[in-house]
Amino acid sequence: MSVPVNERTHGKLEAYTKAYELCTYTLKITKNKKIFTEEYQETLTDKINEAALEIFMLCGSANEEPVRSAGDFQHFQNRVQFQQMAWVRCGDLKRLILLAKPIFHLASKRVVYWTTLTADTRNLIKGWMDADIKRFTPLFER
C-alpha cells in the first residue's frame, strides 16, 4: 500500500541527494566567468561555492556518524551538530544568492530556481535532523 504524499517522511538520503544537487548546480553555474566575473571572485563567488560545498560535506559527515546504541551519544551529538551547521549554511547560501542577483545581473528565473533548491535542501535537512532527534533521543533517556 502506498503512503499518501502529505504523510510521507523525508530521510537522510533525500537530504544528502538534494545537498549534492545544490552543490553541483552551484559549482556549474558559478564557473561561467561571463556572468560570475573575476572582479567578485574572492569576495562573493568563492563564498557561494564554499557554502554549497560545505552543505554537501556536512550532510555527508552527519550521515557517517553511527548511532546504534546508548553508547553512541557522542556520535549522536556530532550528527546533530553537522546537520545544524548544514542547515545554517543553507541560510547563508540563500543570502549570498540574493546578494549575487544585482551584482551579477542574474535572471530572476535562475534566482528563483536556485533559492528554491537551497530552501528545499534546508527543509530536508531540518526534517532529517528532527527525525533523528525523535528517533534517537529515547536511547539516551535513562
C-alpha positions as CSV (number, residue, x, y, z in Angstrom):
1,M,0.0,0.0,0.0
2,S,1.4,3.4,-0.9
3,V,1.7,6.3,1.6
4,P,-0.2,9.5,0.8
5,V,2.0,12.3,-0.3
6,N,1.2,14.5,2.7
7,E,2.1,11.7,5.1
8,R,5.5,10.8,3.6
9,T,8.6,11.4,5.5
10,H,11.9,12.5,4.1
11,G,15.0,10.6,5.0
12,K,18.7,11.3,5.2
13,L,19.3,10.0,1.7
14,E,16.9,12.6,0.3
15,A,18.6,15.4,2.2
16,Y,22.0,14.2,1.1
17,T,20.9,13.8,-2.5
18,K,19.4,17.3,-2.5
19,A,22.6,18.8,-1.0
20,Y,24.6,17.1,-3.8
21,E,22.2,18.5,-6.4
22,L,22.6,22.0,-4.8
23,C,26.3,21.7,-4.7
24,T,26.8,20.5,-8.3
25,Y,24.3,23.1,-9.7
26,T,26.1,25.9,-7.8
27,L,29.6,24.9,-9.0
28,K,28.4,24.5,-12.6
29,I,26.8,27.9,-12.8
30,T,29.4,29.9,-11.0
31,K,32.2,28.7,-13.3
32,N,30.7,30.9,-16.1
33,K,33.1,33.8,-16.0
34,K,30.9,35.9,-18.3
35,I,28.4,36.1,-15.5
36,F,30.4,35.4,-12.3
37,T,33.2,37.9,-13.1
38,E,36.7,37.8,-11.8
39,E,36.1,41.1,-10.1
40,Y,34.0,39.5,-7.4
41,Q,35.6,36.0,-7.4
42,E,37.1,36.3,-3.9
43,T,34.5,38.5,-2.3
44,L,31.4,36.7,-3.4
45,T,31.7,33.8,-5.9
46,D,34.2,31.8,-3.7
47,K,31.9,32.3,-0.7
48,I,29.0,31.0,-2.7
49,N,30.9,27.9,-3.7
50,E,32.3,27.3,-0.2
51,A,28.8,27.4,1.3
52,A,27.5,24.9,-1.3
53,L,30.4,22.6,-0.8
54,E,30.2,22.8,3.0
55,I,26.5,22.0,3.0
56,F,27.2,18.8,1.0
57,M,30.2,17.8,3.1
58,L,28.4,18.4,6.4
59,C,25.5,16.3,5.3
60,G,28.0,13.5,4.4
61,S,29.7,13.9,7.8
62,A,26.4,13.7,9.6
63,N,25.5,10.6,7.7
64,E,28.7,8.9,8.7
65,E,28.2,9.3,12.4
66,P,26.9,5.9,13.5
67,V,24.1,5.9,16.2
68,R,23.1,2.4,17.1
69,S,23.0,2.2,20.9
70,A,23.1,4.3,24.1
71,G,26.9,4.2,24.0
72,D,26.8,6.3,20.8
73,F,25.8,9.6,22.5
74,Q,28.8,11.5,21.2
75,H,28.1,10.3,17.7
76,F,24.5,11.4,18.1
77,Q,25.7,14.9,19.2
78,N,28.1,15.1,16.4
79,R,25.5,14.0,13.9
80,V,23.0,16.7,15.0
81,Q,25.7,19.3,15.1
82,F,26.7,18.6,11.5
83,Q,23.0,18.7,10.5
84,Q,22.6,22.1,12.3
85,M,25.7,23.5,10.6
86,A,24.4,22.4,7.2
87,W,21.0,24.0,7.9
88,V,22.7,27.3,8.9
89,R,24.9,27.2,5.8
90,C,21.8,26.8,3.6
91,G,20.5,30.1,5.1
92,D,23.9,31.7,4.4
93,L,23.9,30.5,0.8
94,K,20.4,31.9,0.2
95,R,21.5,35.3,1.4
96,L,24.6,35.1,-0.8
97,I,22.5,34.2,-3.8
98,L,20.2,37.2,-3.1
99,L,23.3,39.4,-2.9
100,A,24.6,38.0,-6.2
101,K,21.4,38.8,-8.1
102,P,22.0,42.5,-8.6
103,I,25.8,42.3,-8.6
104,F,25.9,39.7,-11.4
105,H,22.6,40.7,-13.0
106,L,21.2,37.2,-12.6
107,A,17.9,36.4,-14.2
108,S,15.0,36.2,-11.8
109,K,14.1,32.7,-13.1
110,R,17.6,31.5,-12.1
111,V,17.5,33.1,-8.7
112,V,14.1,31.6,-8.0
113,Y,15.2,28.1,-9.0
114,W,18.5,28.4,-7.1
115,T,16.9,29.8,-3.9
116,T,14.1,27.2,-4.1
117,L,16.7,24.4,-4.4
118,T,18.5,25.9,-1.4
119,A,15.3,26.2,0.6
120,D,14.3,22.6,-0.3
121,T,17.7,21.3,0.8
122,R,17.4,23.3,4.1
123,N,13.9,21.9,4.8
124,L,15.0,18.3,4.1
125,I,18.0,18.8,6.4
126,K,15.7,20.1,9.1
127,G,13.3,17.2,8.6
128,W,16.2,14.7,8.8
129,M,17.5,16.4,12.0
130,D,14.1,16.4,13.6
131,A,13.5,12.7,12.7
132,D,16.9,11.8,14.2
133,I,16.2,13.6,17.4
134,K,12.8,11.9,17.7
135,R,14.3,8.5,16.8
136,F,17.5,8.6,18.9
137,T,16.6,10.6,22.0
138,P,14.8,7.7,23.6
139,L,18.1,5.7,23.5
140,F,19.7,8.3,25.9
141,E,16.8,8.9,28.3
142,R,17.6,6.5,31.1
